[in-house]
Amino acid sequence: MNKPRRAPRRRVDGVLLLDKPTGISSNAALQKARWLFNAEKAGHTGTLDPLATGLLPLCFGEATKFAGELLDADKSYRATLRLGVTTDSADSDGSILLTRPVEIDADKWRVAMADFRGRIDQVPPMHSALKRNGKPLYEYARQGIELPREARRVTIHRLELVSWSGDEAVIEVDCSKGTYVRTLAADLGEALGCGAHLIALRRTRIADLAVADAISLEQLEALPGPDRDARLSPVDALLAAVPIVRLNALETERFTHGQGIRWEDTPGTRRRLYAADGRFLGLAEQSADGWLNPRRLIAPGPEGAENG
């Protein structure tokens, strides 16, 4: 018996705030969501490890043009640490390297955590996607190869101890881009004198986006089609930090045809542009000679196209 044919993929434009489950890659979560929306085009805004859960913004259709907007954004996490055990990957997927007794108190926590607030230098882990000679570091690590890595400067805006009992502790971290919470957990364990590794990680915020507003794959699958589409945020949802310029009818016509408009501002400044009727048109950048020039334009959708 022939299976019913799935409808052709449709144009879907918008941003989905997904609460990624543990145990699957970010790409697997993306492909599942894309299948649920039957969307032509989709992409994510930066990955979470399979071990991690939490906020994973997904872009569909025209929103994929702005997927890189969150790469430089600050992020927040809640992390669970196992104290007294060091692993080669700094998380629970790795092999145990060393076991030590956990002999710490509140004063040790206070002193240790103070050293990791503010700007710190952090050596990226071998079990990471950073590339050397075109190959991710984790591939070298799987072969037992340890390569030298340069420390990188990152910023820990907030580091708080949420709870601590025996050999398990929960911390909350607000940090800059490029921060490895696994490495922070391992370094904090060394500062405590007992070692530590990450056993759970949940991303709770990226810039102004919060996991409280996200939906799980299970919840998304349970929704009927129209309600599922209603979970999409607008195409410009990732651009909240970019100032707005509203155009008149003539300026709108010029901009949508790829032409700049006269504007005085600091060269290099970006603006998100809207038509007189409120439609989002795209991103523009200020030139030194007084023009606000298109950088990413939104393609007009066909009649009846789904747009978040």
VOGU-3710 file (C-alpha; in Angstrom, 3 decimals, decimal comma):
1> mnkprraprr> 0,000/0,000/0,000  1,437/3,382/-1,011  2,024/5,952/1,701  0,215/9,278/1,238  2,521/11,850/-0,334  3,582/14,745/1,874  2,539/18,163/0,606  5,282/20,209/-1,131  7,345/22,301/1,230  5,913/25,768/1,779
11> rvdgvllldk> 7,374/29,174/2,367  7,385/29,929/6,072  8,947/33,148/7,369  9,632/33,779/11,036  11,577/32,880/14,165  10,777/29,999/16,506  12,056/30,046/20,075  12,687/26,349/20,688  13,381/24,719/24,049  15,848/22,076/22,857
21> ptgissnaal> 15,761/18,721/24,661  18,867/16,914/25,832  20,360/14,059/23,821  19,993/15,492/20,315  22,084/17,876/18,275  20,948/21,373/17,380  20,771/20,341/13,731  18,545/17,365/14,560  16,221/19,687/16,490  16,198/22,097/13,546
31> qkarwlfnae> 15,322/19,389/11,047  12,504/18,103/13,255  11,045/21,614/13,563  11,431/22,182/9,823  9,552/18,942/9,170  6,750/19,977/11,535  6,333/23,290/9,697  6,925/21,651/6,287  9,163/24,646/5,635  11,261/25,232/2,535
41> kaghtgtldp> 14,165/26,871/4,331  15,405/26,861/7,918  18,540/27,539/9,950  19,659/27,991/13,545  21,424/30,885/15,240  24,258/28,959/16,893  24,418/25,485/18,349  23,894/23,871/21,719  25,756/20,671/22,616  23,636/17,477/22,636
51> latgllplcf> 24,058/17,404/26,435  22,557/20,888/26,762  18,931/21,959/26,838  17,205/25,291/26,557  16,842/28,246/24,262  17,625/27,608/20,591  16,175/30,236/18,240  15,383/28,778/14,801  14,947/30,866/11,670  12,619/30,069/8,782
61> geatkfagel> 12,546/31,541/5,294  13,500/35,217/5,152  14,463/35,190/8,837  17,511/33,041/7,953  19,085/36,218/6,517  19,454/37,441/10,093  20,482/34,178/11,786  23,953/35,555/12,534  22,587/38,439/14,601  22,811/36,483/17,872
71> ldadksyrat> 26,327/35,126/17,433  27,852/38,069/19,316  25,084/38,338/21,913  25,501/37,742/25,650  24,001/34,487/26,918  22,782/33,070/30,233  22,999/29,496/31,533  22,127/27,349/34,512  24,761/24,658/34,948  24,966/21,610/37,220
81> lrlgvttdsa> 28,446/20,528/38,299  29,698/17,215/39,672  32,433/18,036/42,163  35,449/15,835/42,853  35,669/14,280/39,374  37,651/15,647/36,417  36,969/14,370/32,882  38,872/14,826/29,631  35,928/16,648/27,992  34,957/18,674/31,095
91> dsdgsilltr> 31,473/17,133/30,907  29,774/13,821/31,661  30,415/12,447/28,162  34,147/12,287/28,802  36,450/9,748/30,422  37,385/10,206/34,071  40,910/11,551/34,529  41,064/12,162/38,268  38,952/11,719/41,400  39,543/13,843/44,492
101> pveidadkwr> 37,780/14,341/47,817  35,350/17,262/48,073  36,488/19,296/51,060  35,037/22,749/50,554  32,973/25,244/52,486  31,081/28,464/51,809  34,237/30,584/52,112  36,017/28,502/49,472  33,060/28,977/47,134  33,083/32,723/47,705
111> vamadfrgri> 36,801/33,109/47,040  36,866/30,773/44,033  33,886/32,316/42,272  35,166/35,870/42,747  38,167/35,018/40,563  35,923/34,126/37,619  33,804/37,268/37,486  34,632/39,968/34,982  37,108/39,573/32,139  38,966/36,266/32,247
121> dqvppmhsal> 41,214/34,251/29,952  39,839/30,863/29,004  41,515/28,057/27,054  38,973/26,453/24,663  38,470/22,722/25,283  39,746/20,099/22,864  36,192/18,751/22,740  34,903/21,769/20,819  33,935/22,707/17,267  36,789/25,182/16,866
131> krngkplyey> 38,785/24,250/13,784  42,484/23,600/13,252  43,629/23,008/9,674  40,002/22,735/8,602  39,156/20,004/11,126  37,179/20,473/14,385  39,213/20,074/17,552  36,872/17,329/18,788  38,011/15,101/15,917  41,614/15,383/17,122
141> arqgielpre> 40,432/14,727/20,680  38,679/11,517/19,600  42,013/10,328/18,218  43,698/11,082/21,524  45,552/14,083/20,092  46,010/17,128/22,319  46,820/20,359/20,457  48,020/23,625/21,984  45,284/26,280/22,160  45,616/29,959/22,869
151> arrvtihrle> 43,610/31,426/25,728  40,769/33,728/24,695  39,451/36,708/26,615  35,794/36,362/27,636  33,601/38,216/30,116  31,588/36,683/32,938  28,993/39,328/33,725  27,387/37,343/36,551  28,328/34,110/38,338  26,183/32,920/41,235
161> lvswsgdeav> 25,954/29,749/43,309  22,302/28,646/43,267  22,662/25,508/45,382  25,307/23,149/46,690  24,954/19,802/48,428  27,710/17,229/48,776  29,339/16,656/45,384  26,739/18,505/43,300  26,373/22,235/42,730  24,201/24,456/40,536
171> ievdcskgty> 25,483/27,782/39,228  24,032/30,535/37,047  26,188/32,332/34,494  25,694/35,448/32,358  28,550/35,588/29,872  29,876/37,012/26,640  30,138/35,214/23,326  32,817/32,544/23,098  32,483/31,431/26,727  32,657/27,683/27,323
181> vrtlaadlge> 30,655/26,844/30,428  32,254/23,380/30,462  35,649/25,011/30,776  34,337/27,394/33,425  33,066/24,398/35,414  36,427/22,613/35,166  38,420/25,750/36,052  36,118/26,496/38,982  36,627/22,938/40,209  40,394/23,431/40,135
191> algcgahlia> 40,045/26,688/42,054  38,039/24,785/44,682  40,808/22,181/44,873  38,607/19,177/44,098  38,012/19,329/40,348  34,622/19,325/38,648  32,828/18,587/35,422  29,534/19,595/33,864  26,618/17,145/34,160  23,782/19,393/32,933
201> lrrtriadla> 23,536/22,699/31,101  20,495/24,803/30,279  20,605/27,991/28,209  18,067/30,381/29,655  18,619/33,586/27,680  20,226/35,043/24,556  20,246/38,846/24,492  16,589/39,760/25,214  15,187/36,327/24,279  14,195/34,053/27,178
211> vadaisleql> 13,608/30,314/27,396  10,373/31,079/29,281  8,939/32,102/25,901  10,162/28,980/24,100  8,281/25,811/23,157  9,463/22,205/23,208  9,411/19,910/20,169  6,864/17,733/21,931  4,547/20,683/22,557  5,041/21,943/19,005
221> ealpgpdrda> 4,149/18,563/17,511  0,946/18,410/19,569  -0,344/21,690/18,117  -2,637/21,853/15,079  -1,109/23,548/12,025  -2,546/27,064/12,493  -1,607/27,149/16,192  1,872/25,931/15,286  2,289/28,799/12,821  1,103/31,218/15,492
231> rlspvdalla> 4,163/30,305/17,601  6,419/32,006/15,063  7,759/35,431/15,906  8,173/38,000/13,103  11,131/37,931/10,711  12,689/40,912/12,521  12,503/39,280/15,967  16,303/38,942/16,216  16,906/42,616/15,437  15,516/44,264/18,561
241> avpivrlnal> 18,829/45,995/19,281  18,979/47,653/15,837  17,369/51,137/15,691  14,323/51,672/13,439  13,877/54,004/10,475  10,415/54,428/8,952  10,310/55,377/5,272  7,791/57,337/3,245  6,302/55,914/0,051  9,047/57,256/-2,251
251> eterfthgqg> 11,837/56,066/0,045  10,169/52,664/0,317  10,111/52,369/-3,467  13,797/53,218/-3,717  14,847/50,900/-0,922  12,911/47,868/-2,198  14,663/48,312/-5,551  18,052/48,161/-3,890  18,731/51,895/-3,845  19,972/53,929/-0,904
261> irwedtpgtr> 18,213/56,890/0,668  19,720/60,157/1,832  20,458/59,948/5,565  22,900/61,529/7,969  24,347/59,255/10,624  27,611/57,735/11,833  29,236/55,689/9,034  28,779/51,962/9,583  25,638/52,385/11,696  22,944/49,831/10,893
271> rrlyaadgrf> 19,218/50,496/10,794  16,175/48,273/10,280  13,829/49,846/7,792  10,048/49,769/7,640  7,618/50,913/4,977  4,981/53,553/5,611  2,423/50,737/6,057  4,568/49,086/8,763  6,088/46,280/6,672  9,623/45,265/7,580
281> lglaeqsadg> 11,847/45,841/4,539  15,294/44,809/5,694  18,613/46,053/7,062  20,555/49,085/5,862  23,982/50,497/6,664  25,082/54,113/6,737  27,807/55,156/4,310  30,327/57,952/4,854  28,867/59,986/1,975  25,383/60,394/3,456
291> wlnprrliap> 23,506/57,371/2,118  21,650/54,659/3,991  22,225/51,655/1,736  20,418/48,291/1,644  22,362/45,369/3,100  19,731/42,630/3,483  16,361/42,991/1,800  13,256/40,949/2,577  11,847/39,207/-0,478  8,105/39,874/-0,875
301> gpegaeng> 6,042/36,785/-0,194  3,474/35,331/-2,591  -0,188/35,962/-1,902  -1,183/33,891/1,117  2,369/33,021/2,132  2,867/32,162/5,787  4,759/34,893/7,614  5,459/35,113/11,301
//
